[in-house]
Amino acid sequence: MPSSLLDTINSPADLRRLSRGELGRLAGELRSHVLSSVSKTGGHLSSNLGTVELTVALHYVFNTPHDRIVWDVGHQTYPHKILTGRRDAMASLKQLGGISGFPRRSESEYDTFGTGHSSTSISAALGMAHAAKLKGERRRAVAVIGDSALTGGMAFEALNHGGAPHGVGPADLLVILNDNDMSISPPVGALNKHLARLMSGNFYSAAREGAKSVLKNTPLYEFARRFEEHTKGMVVPGTIFEELGFTYVGPIDGHDLDSLIPTLENLRDKKGPQFLHVVTKKGYGYKLAENDPVNYHGPSKFDPAVGLQKPSVAPKTTFTQVFGQWLCDMAAADERLVAITPAMREGSGLVEFEQRFPRRYHDVGIAEQHAVTFAAGLACEGLKPVLAIYSTFLQRGYDQLIHDVALQNLPVVFALDRAGLVGADGATHAGAFDIAFLRCIPNLSVLTPSDEDECRKALTTAFRQNHPVAVRYPRGAGVGKKIDSALTELPWGRGELRRESSLNAHGQLATPPAGGARRIAILAFGTLLHPALAAADKLDATVANMRFAKPLDAALVAELARSHDAIVTVEEGCIAGGAGSAVGECLVAAGLCVPLLHLGLPDLFIEHGDHAKLLAGLGLDAAGIEAAVRKRFPAPLALVKPAVND
């Protein structure tokens, strides 16, 4: 026999067979399972502990998957995954070949929309609601969005559209604001619970619509409408949503099933756009996470009985930490520096900067478009803005990057964290496309540092330019290179030779070596320089650390093309349009014809998994680079043979 209620739940249909009295027990077991699972695999914790009761209530009240639930961002969907048949699969969460940490349509019919970036849920759910109307299907669409995601402009664009009348009539859409940054004191909570049930019930709706009908076209109608709005505005913060055309209900306690379920049942049968405001607490039910939701947002494996512990051995310095320290040092040296982040203070390494330079720190919320143009405005007035942003999130501000920054040639520095693959977070968060989508923009330069020290130098170099520059660097630590504390620049637009083949006469065009050996030059962009160097030792190849994807060191490319039999480019970015493509274009422009091999990310969305394993699977580790070169250029390559048992 199952040892718990949760063991009996393999789908929401099983959940809906439970009595109301059993739901509280189920929620407790579900919360324990989330905590136990994440402690073993790592993943998002605080946000998932905060949505347990809401998830139970949604699947209990709505007929999922017929009714559609869209989770904004999706990092709070572990309870949803467990209740929709993936309880046992949680052991493989975010691991190679396992389930995703975010909703994926290919993973489950209950994942109605794939998410990972914020502020998209209302638009998607609104599209689903209108599709149901057009197809004559009776179903509800529900968008669950957090208070942080609601800062994104796209969310308000969708609200503006969703509350307006359309040809098929108003959409039957329910937006649930999961507000986890506020608390409700007991008296206010009790009052709001009562108001929510009253305002979502049939009596209130009938009375409201009846009064509208009676008073319409009379002088009292406008007075009554305004009186209702201002009266509600004194006790609930819903006036803005009412103005957008939604019927506002709440706020209510998002951990109180006795409040959630009847309110959702009332709203389920209402026509038109509805807005429910629920208040939850991140980390709810696990005191350590409640008290420190930031550090428990995305922990690695840990013992729940002990909590997060500092490692016994100090970890390597991460690129994010390199950026954070550089930012403080440069701000101390140049008072024009202003730092901007779109709601990623901790993730982008700006905690110390905010503490030391609060007047020059701006967290603009999840609003990447605004962040880019805000930086442009600062630059217009002679300041030097640095926008700290994940590579994948800069995609959301692409038009502003082109139109507001590059077109006006404004000196904005884009510090692109999480460039390349990001491991467990997968395709939604991978910075696979930045070189390709940035290098095609006039006036904009792109730097690709290979280690921690070079990253600091690249940031300094970028800051001292008088035009827009992006510096891309990966998640995690590098090779452990000692970092020079000085604010030193790199030679602009220049790469460097890091290894020279014994077959190449020191950069000169030599007589082809005997035995058909080929002279190979590997041009590395970014941190893949190091596996490229390891592969080159086996191949006796020349290796150049290119440093710049734009401007490309055309002189170095031409020199290597003239003195080698083949060129290999290596990058942790998409091959299509990437740095390797830039090298090919450079050779064509110089009239040089030499065989080329491009190594990088293929034309695929790369799955989640361990970063090193992903690179190895794509042939971007040392062994993979060596094998790819030998396959493409099968003639004898080197005087140095691989060591036995290597």
Steps between C-alpha positions, in 0.01 A plus 500: 500500500618857434666649806371850431228689318758630255585144394142463377517809277616423148292767330276793593200270448620306806533825691144601418370178655631603842276665756555862589615389842784294352651783298686656791673171573585460133651850490724414794621181333553683172711766670711233669552324166612825332750567779633144496532493120676835462739422783619197298516653152529873552259738333255776586369468853357816659261573216370142490440477873291814465262363234400166653147593614434708191599207276279258693206741482539564127506134402217425743269771367585505129463209259861478391633442241175594322517831684834664427739619771800707391774553759705815456876433497423145617761469773214449749348196328655210691175439695318511166739243353460269798119511483496440123671162488865594544543427869763229452670689217593779743812295579627595151410869523723723283738212432606382156216288366274593792203733535534873459490753779244695297172412324548333160222411261690192382529371857134495605155589372457693826784733399283706271766758417878486519647771720832603650504875438261721692188703422371277218218314675217748457563539126509123450193431713311779326580341166369168628183663634425665167579179313239321713242764412575481129483120505182493708667309783401546862822517694675740737847647461692595812825699518699481825744790519724623782523855625854529361396375156218753501764774477567387142339723241373202301274404791330839493472490122308174540283641779418800284399269216323245719264746662389658173194381303571303180309356210430172677421675826706525820740216567419255781839554659605475862825670599635398841755734650722291728625780723782359710661827603222619732365374828142512629445568867226280652229772523553614142520140383170412661331804350642432155397135514145610570511768229648261245229240554232767493638679192550178304158359590176503303318742729760772462527448124122503452459808714783676320367423152142577607599839627682569175188412302271718710728802520637491145428816301410689818705771677546262794688236294833680488470595866429137598788370290746742655366435849549124453856543374605738775333292771678186379820698462497577872514132594648323198775611257303400194399827338765481227383153393137609503596791274656251260170313479556218749280416797741512793475264797732488798749508646455162670733267687660268246575239764141472625318231305171593669532841338658399171263224396162676537641814342634305201171310472312828480738643241505182292142558387530874439508636147750753378840603637552442873797592720573319826766634736647235733776561752753224567833474679812371329640199680173446687507202734881476519624760747853522360364588155237734645772695680740502204301461177778648285766241587241223488372617161714257302719296736724209411465171687472540878379330818155639589563429869814714495434753224749664268861481614808687390737268313803384699726593209462846352360469148664656200412858419212512254478730202201665667716580804773633271244734347364610838846587633598675178180704511577628850863575412409684182223694677754614760731614219235665280198671655319497164435126528136404561397135537166361381341159548160364394416332832818289515698662782628176652525305176704770327727575798380849596440453873820674613458774242153584629635523854797720408347714226123511563449826308653347189311168518175437314292182513232570240302180559437238234500758225787435261375733230479785747841410644671540162334830412545632855872433454488688170347801672773499764766480231350798317573711808866405524475213748647154440229239555584132550204269443551168681272255324487131415572430137163331452314798650669756274305337218191663651647847446633447149312778322604748769858381467496576128279808485573678827864412567688388189333730249595796718843349575463546874769370739305233686679193636301176484636249754357174368498235770403136427640509146511157340335198661368529854470136601196410706282793393506384139392660175285779646800649679790412268695790355549328167422781257665819625806504272278443196236759586747763624778497243262593218416834667700805384700693765480210749807298601510155661775371730545132591747468791652157560559509877431700816791742467428563134133559589597782736725650235227466236251685722749781554568515127128516424432771757767729356358495149273771369253267332287202607690185597384159622717270710377140514604257773366165622328381813722361772875506546782499250838330509606677820722761336653750742327834462697823463332761722601787271250646255702397195378505141548248222644615166188599310394252232807280543521129564806313621688184406494257790663201332695462177527177304845357447393445138455873449819698448413762761225664305673490165377307199712187527568216262230240557632243749591152388260212538190699414466658846268798509552825681184573700414832666226499764334837559328493841240747623437510875555232761521213248856623448609258772365174354626628165852530645477149642389365162775696324764325710382171346472647151809722509273782388534875530248665735388862498301658783289734288351704789282705265212369292460858374716672398666183383881503487505478120878528480547199728240299309672576170844418640383162629316424176816565298726292725268202565322241293166520684317720748280371786276736697371410847227684696236427763234668294289413199694416186240670279609862474749467783868585538602224261279657235680829562832328430363357175378844392840646585679244282266562209555875528878446497479270197643208695387145438573253778301202632284595799348297783252672731448344845229637726137450594295330225170626363310347791365603839734325743343302784565556869771301675847519650699765314812292449298202379309719256822640354645151468185376330526784249868432432614823663735354758866430424435146377211612283696783341790266424267237352316755284824638358639152423174402331481815286870496407589130494859535377772466770468808716783503745849401591375454857307177551240451775646358818426134580200454731422872479 
